[in-house]
Amino acid sequence: MSDYPEHDKMMKVKDQAQIIGDFLDWLPTTRRYVLACFDGDCLDFVDDGVIGRLLDQYFDIDSDKVELEKRQMLVAIRSANADLGPGIVGG
């Protein structure tokens, strides 16, 4: 496992999540369904935010941890580029 375990977990289920997400995105185009309720609000449509939350919940992904790991990755990349010295784009 890498230094980014939540990201690793997310990448492991990426293909499955894409298929489920595509289905959830397609579903309201063919029928009108109430597909999700969050905090008592039932939605008769599915937007990207709802799909993302459903997929995170289904695959037990903590999106806050993923965001933190992405920021850590960015810091590591910037640090590695800074170590290369001048002449590097963005460095």
C-alpha positions in Angstrom: 0.0 0.0 0.0 1.2 3.5 -0.8 1.2 6.6 1.4 -2.3 7.3 0.1 -4.6 4.5 1.3 -7.9 6.1 0.6 -6.8 7.0 -2.9 -5.6 3.4 -3.4 -9.0 2.2 -2.3 -10.8 4.5 -4.7 -8.6 3.5 -7.7 -9.2 -0.2 -6.9 -13.0 0.3 -7.5 -12.7 2.9 -10.3 -14.0 0.7 -13.1 -16.9 -0.6 -11.1 -17.8 2.9 -9.9 -17.7 4.2 -13.4 -20.2 1.6 -14.5 -22.6 2.2 -11.6 -22.2 6.0 -12.1 -23.0 5.7 -15.8 -26.1 3.7 -14.9 -27.3 6.2 -12.3 -26.6 9.1 -14.7 -28.6 7.3 -17.5 -31.6 6.2 -15.3 -33.4 9.5 -15.0 -33.3 10.0 -18.7 -35.6 7.0 -19.3 -37.9 7.1 -16.2 -38.7 9.5 -13.4 -37.5 7.8 -10.2 -37.0 9.1 -6.7 -33.5 7.6 -6.3 -32.0 9.1 -3.2 -32.9 10.8 0.0 -30.3 12.8 2.0 -31.2 14.5 5.2 -34.9 14.0 4.5 -34.8 15.6 1.0 -35.8 13.1 -1.6 -34.6 13.8 -5.1 -36.4 13.0 -8.3 -33.2 13.5 -10.3 -29.6 12.4 -9.8 -26.9 15.0 -10.2 -23.1 14.4 -10.1 -22.9 15.4 -6.4 -25.5 12.8 -5.4 -23.9 10.1 -7.6 -20.6 10.8 -6.1 -21.9 10.6 -2.5 -23.8 7.4 -3.3 -20.7 5.8 -4.8 -18.5 6.9 -1.9 -21.0 5.4 0.5 -21.3 2.2 -1.4 -17.5 1.7 -1.8 -16.8 3.0 1.7 -14.7 5.9 0.4 -14.1 8.9 2.6 -14.0 11.8 0.1 -12.5 14.2 2.8 -9.6 11.8 3.2 -9.2 11.5 -0.6 -9.1 15.3 -0.9 -6.4 15.5 1.9 -4.3 12.8 0.1 -4.6 14.7 -3.2 -3.2 17.8 -1.4 -0.4 15.7 0.1 0.4 14.4 -3.4 0.6 17.9 -4.8 3.0 19.0 -2.0 5.2 15.9 -2.8 5.2 16.7 -6.5 6.0 20.3 -6.0 8.8 19.4 -3.6 10.3 16.9 -6.1 10.1 19.5 -8.9 11.8 22.1 -6.6 14.6 19.6 -6.0 15.3 19.4 -9.7 16.3 23.0 -9.8 15.6 25.9 -12.3 14.6 25.2 -15.8 11.7 23.0 -14.9 8.3 24.3 -15.9 6.6 25.7 -12.8 9.8 25.3 -10.8 
